């Protein structure tokens, strides 16, 4: 599914300080805390992350961030779709958007971290060519963390 196939769907690039983005990432963190417990490490967002907001019929329903990590390598951050908007393929649209952005900025590899209980996220990433990798900092000692990467 593409943005052209869903009427009223728009992708917007926003700064990390955008209040709508902050509301979505806060909801994501609350969902993760409910899933894994409050003692999970909260990874701070870096100022160099560029964010994409997914808007459906004027309402923000999802987001994804792209953080440069090292030459040629980027990391997907805070990918999220509101529960009420799940099941329509919006996460695939966000993933394709962040991959396209990564390629456009010269990145050749993307990595990400997700959790063992996030089976839908794991399926999304593996179905799009992401393969398991050893955990990277700060996730190397987190038993609930799974790390993946994909060469673009």
Secondary structure, 3 states (H helix, E strand, C coil): CCHHHCCCEEEEEECCCCHHHHHHHHHHHHHHHHHHCCCCCCCCCCCCCEEEEEEECCEEEEEEEEEEEECCEEEEEEEEECHHHCCCCHHHHHHHHHHHHHHHCCCCEEEEEEECCCHHHHHHHHHCCCEEECCCCCCCCCCCEEEEEEEC
